[in-house]
Amino acid sequence: METKKTDKTLLVKGIKTLVFALLSLFIGPILMTMALGDKENSLYIPLLIVACLICAAAVFLIFKGIRTIMDSMFKKNN
């Protein structure tokens, strides 16, 4: 019987994805707070759109990173 081993390169790729997600988790809400704090600013709408996109990207990167890590541990390599 063959033992399953973790694919280390895929694991590192998943961890890097989660690091970018962590950065996005901090940057997105900070930008959103800055945008909502000064509604009279001319960059209110563009900054709010960018902040929402970064927050959505953070959620996507979290799911992608966790899935990559799970694939590195449990996927059968041929």
N, C-alpha and C positions, 0 to 999 in steps of 0.2 A: 504494500500500500504506500502510495506516495504522500509525503507530508506537504502541506501547503505552506509556502513562505511568503512573507510580505515583500512586495515589489518596492524596494527602497526609493527608486527614482520617482515612481508615481506617488509615493508617500510624501516626498519632499515637495513635489509639485502641488499636492493638496494643502500642505502646510503653508506654502508661499501664497496660495490663493486665500487662505484664511487670514494671513497677515494683511493682505490688501483689503480684505473685508473689514478687518478691525480698524484700519486707517479710515476707511469710508464711513464706518460707524461713528467716528468722532468728527470727521470733517463735515458730513451732511447736516447733522443737527446744529453745529456751530454756524454754518452758513445760513440755515433756516432761521435761527435766532437773530442773526444780523439783519436778514431781510425783513423779518416781521417787526423788528425794533424800530425801523425808520421807514414808514410807509410813504413819506413824502419824497423820498429819494428817487431819482430818475432810473436807477438800476434795480428798483424793487421787484418788478416782474421777472426780468432775466435772472436775477440772483435767486429768486424763489424757485424758478423752474430748474436751475442748475442744482440747487439743494435737494429738490425732490428727486431728480434723476440720480444723484449720488446716493441718496437713501435707498432708492429702489435697486441700484447696483450693489449696494452692500448686502441686501437680502439675497439677491441672486448669487453673489459670490460666496455667501455662507453656505447655501445649498449646494453649489458646485464644489466647494472645497470639501465639505463633509462627504459628498458622493464620491469624489476622487479618492479620499482616504479610505472609505469603505471598499471601493473597488481594488485598492492596492492590498488590502488585507484579505478579502474574501473571494475575489474573482479568480477563477481557475485559469492558470496560464497554460497555453498549449505549446 
